[in-house]
C-alpha cells in the first residue's frame, strides 16, 4: 500500500491505558461471575438439602465493587445500570467522567484528522494545511471540569449536569 494514501488514527495513550486496565478487570469479573456455584454444597442421598453458609450477597457486592472500581477512570456505566445502592451524586460524577473522556477522544480525533488531511494535501501543495476543531456550540472539556468541581463543592444541581451531558 502507498503510505501517502493511508490515514492512521491512534487512540490517545491515556485513554488506551484506562481502557486496557478496565478491560482486564472486566475479563476477570466475567470469568468468575458464576463461580459462586462452586460454593454450593452438593446434594447427596443422605443429605438432599445441604445447608449453605456462603453469603451470596457479599459475593455480589464484591463483584459490584470491583466493577465500579475498574470503571472509575472511564466513567463507563454499561453494567449494573439499575443498582439501587448508587446515589445521584455518584451517577452524575460518572456521567461527567464518561462525557469528559468522550470529549478528549473527540478532540484528539479532530486533531489527528487535521494532521492527516494536511499530510495528504501537502502531496499536492507544499503549503496546504487543514485545521479542524470543535465549535463553541459543542460541549467543552473545560466546562465539564468546571461542572465536576462545582458538583464536588455541591454548587451544581443534578439536573444541570444531566442536561449539559446528555443534551449537548
C-alpha contacts under 8 A as a table, 3 or more apart, distances in Angstrom:
res1	aa1	res2	aa2	distance
1	X	5	X	7.83
1	X	6	X	7.71
2	X	5	X	5.56
2	X	6	X	6.79
3	X	6	X	5.18
4	X	7	X	8.00
4	X	120	X	6.51
4	X	123	X	7.85
5	X	120	X	7.15
7	X	116	X	6.14
8	X	116	X	7.58
9	X	109	X	7.29
9	X	112	X	6.51
9	X	113	X	7.75
11	X	15	X	6.86
11	X	16	X	6.16
11	X	105	X	7.50
12	X	15	X	5.49
12	X	16	X	6.08
12	X	105	X	7.26
12	X	108	X	7.15
13	X	16	X	4.90
13	X	17	X	6.04
14	X	17	X	5.26
14	X	18	X	6.29
15	X	18	X	5.02
15	X	19	X	6.09
15	X	101	X	7.52
15	X	105	X	7.80
16	X	19	X	5.22
16	X	20	X	5.99
17	X	20	X	5.07
17	X	21	X	6.09
18	X	21	X	5.31
18	X	22	X	6.08
18	X	73	X	6.59
18	X	74	X	6.59
19	X	22	X	5.00
19	X	23	X	5.88
19	X	74	X	7.32
20	X	23	X	5.19
20	X	24	X	6.19
21	X	24	X	5.30
21	X	25	X	6.49
21	X	70	X	7.40
22	X	25	X	5.33
22	X	26	X	6.15
22	X	70	X	5.06
22	X	71	X	5.92
23	X	26	X	4.91
23	X	27	X	6.00
24	X	27	X	5.17
24	X	28	X	6.51
25	X	28	X	5.17
25	X	29	X	6.23
25	X	66	X	7.79
25	X	67	X	7.69
25	X	70	X	6.18
26	X	29	X	4.96
26	X	30	X	6.02
26	X	67	X	6.91
26	X	70	X	7.33
27	X	30	X	5.08
27	X	31	X	6.03
28	X	31	X	5.00
28	X	32	X	6.27
29	X	32	X	5.37
29	X	33	X	5.67
29	X	63	X	6.75
29	X	66	X	7.70
29	X	67	X	7.48
30	X	33	X	5.02
31	X	34	X	7.65
31	X	35	X	7.96
32	X	35	X	4.87
32	X	36	X	7.80
33	X	36	X	7.21
33	X	63	X	7.74
34	X	37	X	6.13
35	X	38	X	5.54
35	X	39	X	7.70
36	X	39	X	5.59
36	X	40	X	7.38
36	X	56	X	7.52
36	X	59	X	7.41
37	X	40	X	5.33
38	X	41	X	7.95
39	X	54	X	6.97
40	X	52	X	6.75
40	X	54	X	7.93
41	X	50	X	6.37
41	X	51	X	7.59
41	X	52	X	6.68
42	X	50	X	7.26
43	X	47	X	6.01
43	X	48	X	4.79
43	X	49	X	6.06
43	X	50	X	6.08
44	X	47	X	5.01
44	X	48	X	5.17
45	X	48	X	5.63
47	X	50	X	5.76
55	X	58	X	5.62
55	X	59	X	6.84
56	X	59	X	4.98
56	X	60	X	6.24
57	X	60	X	5.05
57	X	61	X	6.01
58	X	61	X	5.02
58	X	62	X	6.00
59	X	62	X	5.19
59	X	63	X	6.30
60	X	63	X	5.18
60	X	64	X	6.10
61	X	64	X	5.00
61	X	65	X	6.01
62	X	65	X	5.10
62	X	66	X	6.18
63	X	66	X	5.08
63	X	67	X	6.14
64	X	67	X	4.99
64	X	68	X	6.25
64	X	80	X	7.76
65	X	68	X	5.17
65	X	69	X	6.09
66	X	69	X	5.12
66	X	70	X	6.02
67	X	70	X	5.23
67	X	71	X	6.27
68	X	71	X	5.24
68	X	72	X	5.93
69	X	72	X	5.16
70	X	73	X	7.41
71	X	74	X	5.47
71	X	75	X	5.67
71	X	76	X	5.62
71	X	77	X	7.40
72	X	75	X	5.23
72	X	76	X	7.42
72	X	94	X	7.36
73	X	97	X	7.25
74	X	97	X	6.35
74	X	98	X	5.58
74	X	101	X	6.59
75	X	93	X	7.92
75	X	94	X	4.56
75	X	95	X	6.35
75	X	96	X	7.51
75	X	97	X	4.86
75	X	98	X	4.21
75	X	99	X	7.93
76	X	94	X	7.10
76	X	95	X	7.94
76	X	98	X	5.78
77	X	80	X	7.39
77	X	81	X	6.42
77	X	94	X	7.38
78	X	81	X	6.43
80	X	83	X	5.72
83	X	86	X	6.08
84	X	87	X	7.98
86	X	90	X	6.18
86	X	91	X	6.95
87	X	90	X	5.12
87	X	91	X	6.39
88	X	91	X	5.09
88	X	92	X	6.08
88	X	158	X	7.18
89	X	92	X	5.18
89	X	93	X	6.00
89	X	151	X	7.89
89	X	158	X	7.47
90	X	93	X	5.19
90	X	94	X	6.12
91	X	94	X	5.13
91	X	95	X	6.08
92	X	95	X	4.95
92	X	96	X	6.16
92	X	158	X	6.57
92	X	161	X	6.67
92	X	162	X	6.96
93	X	96	X	5.19
93	X	97	X	6.21
93	X	148	X	6.90
93	X	151	X	7.75
94	X	97	X	5.06
94	X	98	X	6.07
95	X	98	X	5.17
95	X	99	X	6.04
95	X	162	X	7.76
95	X	165	X	7.09
96	X	99	X	5.14
96	X	100	X	5.91
96	X	144	X	6.60
96	X	148	X	6.69
96	X	161	X	7.59
96	X	165	X	6.81
97	X	100	X	5.03
97	X	101	X	6.31
98	X	101	X	5.27
98	X	102	X	6.32
99	X	102	X	4.95
99	X	103	X	6.22
99	X	165	X	6.54
100	X	103	X	5.14
100	X	104	X	6.24
100	X	141	X	6.05
100	X	144	X	6.53
100	X	145	X	7.82
101	X	104	X	5.09
101	X	105	X	6.16
102	X	105	X	5.13
102	X	106	X	6.07
103	X	106	X	4.85
103	X	107	X	6.05
103	X	139	X	7.68
103	X	140	X	7.03
103	X	141	X	6.31
104	X	107	X	5.23
104	X	108	X	6.14
104	X	141	X	7.06
105	X	108	X	5.09
105	X	109	X	6.10
106	X	109	X	5.17
106	X	110	X	6.22
107	X	110	X	5.13
107	X	111	X	6.16
107	X	133	X	7.31
107	X	134	X	7.45
108	X	111	X	5.02
108	X	112	X	6.12
109	X	112	X	5.06
109	X	113	X	5.96
110	X	113	X	4.98
110	X	114	X	6.15
110	X	132	X	5.86
110	X	133	X	6.17
110	X	134	X	7.92
111	X	114	X	5.12
111	X	115	X	6.34
111	X	131	X	7.63
111	X	132	X	6.68
111	X	133	X	7.24
112	X	115	X	5.02
112	X	116	X	6.07
113	X	116	X	5.10
113	X	117	X	5.99
113	X	132	X	7.34
114	X	117	X	5.34
114	X	118	X	6.01
114	X	129	X	7.95
114	X	130	X	5.41
114	X	131	X	5.06
114	X	132	X	5.41
115	X	118	X	5.11
115	X	119	X	6.07
115	X	130	X	7.35
115	X	131	X	7.77
116	X	119	X	4.99
116	X	120	X	6.24
117	X	120	X	5.12
117	X	121	X	6.01
117	X	129	X	7.73
117	X	130	X	6.44
118	X	121	X	4.98
118	X	122	X	6.02
118	X	128	X	6.16
118	X	129	X	4.69
118	X	130	X	5.24
119	X	122	X	5.21
119	X	123	X	6.98
119	X	129	X	7.94
120	X	123	X	5.54
120	X	124	X	7.57
121	X	124	X	5.42
121	X	125	X	6.18
121	X	126	X	7.67
121	X	128	X	5.53
121	X	129	X	7.07
122	X	125	X	4.81
122	X	126	X	4.53
122	X	127	X	6.41
122	X	128	X	5.27
122	X	129	X	7.44
123	X	126	X	6.66
124	X	128	X	7.87
125	X	128	X	5.42
134	X	137	X	7.94
134	X	138	X	6.38
135	X	138	X	5.68
136	X	139	X	7.36
136	X	140	X	7.80
138	X	168	X	6.53
139	X	143	X	7.32
139	X	144	X	7.77
139	X	164	X	7.86
139	X	168	X	5.92
140	X	143	X	5.36
140	X	144	X	6.40
141	X	144	X	5.15
141	X	145	X	6.20
142	X	145	X	5.17
142	X	146	X	6.21
143	X	146	X	5.01
143	X	147	X	6.10
144	X	147	X	4.90
144	X	148	X	6.10
145	X	148	X	5.01
145	X	149	X	6.25
146	X	149	X	5.10
146	X	150	X	6.15
147	X	150	X	4.99
147	X	151	X	6.05
147	X	156	X	6.85
147	X	161	X	7.17
148	X	151	X	5.04
148	X	152	X	6.25
149	X	152	X	5.09
149	X	153	X	6.32
150	X	153	X	5.03
150	X	154	X	6.01
150	X	155	X	4.95
150	X	156	X	5.29
151	X	154	X	4.79
151	X	155	X	5.75
151	X	156	X	4.89
151	X	157	X	7.21
152	X	155	X	7.62
153	X	156	X	7.87
154	X	157	X	7.51
156	X	160	X	6.71
156	X	161	X	7.19
157	X	160	X	5.32
157	X	161	X	6.55
158	X	161	X	5.20
158	X	162	X	6.12
159	X	162	X	5.08
159	X	163	X	5.85
160	X	163	X	5.20
160	X	164	X	6.14
161	X	164	X	5.21
161	X	165	X	6.02
162	X	165	X	5.21
162	X	166	X	5.77
162	X	167	X	7.84
163	X	166	X	5.47
163	X	167	X	5.40
163	X	168	X	7.67
164	X	167	X	5.61
164	X	168	X	5.70
165	X	168	X	5.96
